[in-house]
Amino acid sequence: MRFINCAILAAAAAWLGGCGPSNSKPSTETDASTAGGGNGGNNSTNAGAGTLWVQGYLSVKGVDIATGQVKVQTSLLTGGAPDINSLYTDSKHVWGGLSDGSLLVIDKSSGSYSTIPIDTGHTSGIGELAILNGTVYVGSGAEPDAADPQAPPVVQIDATTLQEKRRDNVFGTDFNQYFSRVLADGTSLWILAASGYALEQVNAQTMAVEDTIFLGENPNNPTGPRQDGYGYGDMAMVGNTIWVIDASSDRLPLLKVDKGTGAVTYVRALVDEFGAAAAGSCALMAANQDSFFISFCDLTPVKVARFDGQTGSTLKTYDIGSSIGPHGVKGQKLYTGSPTSDRQVIEIDVTSGAQRVVYTDSGLIGPLTVE
């Protein structure tokens, strides 16, 4: 799981098959509860389990989801320190993409941390990475200049030794590309590339580009086949399907990509369902095993919608906070910002819509991930 804040997407434009429009009417769930103990937690028997990793005031904290108690705290943010753009976890570490072009590594047992330089020159910061088979694949945020007019590479870091293994160019000669999202499925990396909007399937072992699936909108036929053209957005993976939104279009189209064939299906324009404000550049996605989620940060109130992972039909909508998109999904629990406080993380039961406060910080909440 990961987080990318709206400012990063806006600057780059800048935190889860054949289908027709949904006939189901979204419902809004706002039953928030702050009952319970710990640091804003809840002892409900319906509470989720595991660990929430979240950037809070001057730190990254590991919070017991059931109790709200802080188990691990890493104090690392001081005046002038780089921003954390994203958080991910594996069995031993929390990994963070930093705005200065380096990779943050936190030891989950001790809370100690280090940083690994990724970009040595101009950079938009590290936002996207994927972890697969003991390797961290980092999407470089390097920006080309006269001294180094190269496309930003994928940088491999050994998750055990923390040493750099190799760098690979997956964008060819297009040095204006950047990583909107990186996902892994066991054998492949799926890289959502912008601004030439395309989905790159990359062999995770050889780093060879095996397929390029164009996602750009044809202005003369916006509901028709996609083309090689400008765009940016986000994606989420459910089984053999990758769901994509094109946030560069004022229609906010939802696209369905078959991983096996590479076929792209235009599903529908989400603004027809959620209104024109849904087309903001900071719409973000996440997924679990059967659904995907899109947060609409430009709606008032901010909402996240749950969609069926097979058909793309809308199942529910929930009011959430403006600071965090749906960047922690574990089973049938969604973790995101509170609709009533920008210092709280809430847990949403995606089936019933019931909400409870998991954690309250003394300052603003930033990126989060769950395990």
ABEGO torsion letter per residue (X at the ends): XBBBBAAAAAAAAXXXXBBBBBABBBBBBABBBABEBEBGBBABAABBBEBBBBBBBGBBBBBBAAAGBBABBBBABBBGBBBBABBBBBAABBBBBBAAGBBBBBBAAAGBBBBBBABABBBAEBABBBBBGGBBBBBBABBBBAABBBBBBBBBBBAAAGBBABBBBAAEABAABBBABBBBAGABBBBBBOABBBBBBBBAAAGBBABBBBABBBAABAABBBBBBBEBEBBBBBEABBBBBBAABAAGBBBBBBAAAGBBBBABBAAAAAEAAAABAABBBBBBAABBBBBBAABOBBBBBBBBAAAGBBABBBBBBAABBBABBBEABBBBBBAABAABBBBBBAAAGBBBBABBBABBBBBBBBX
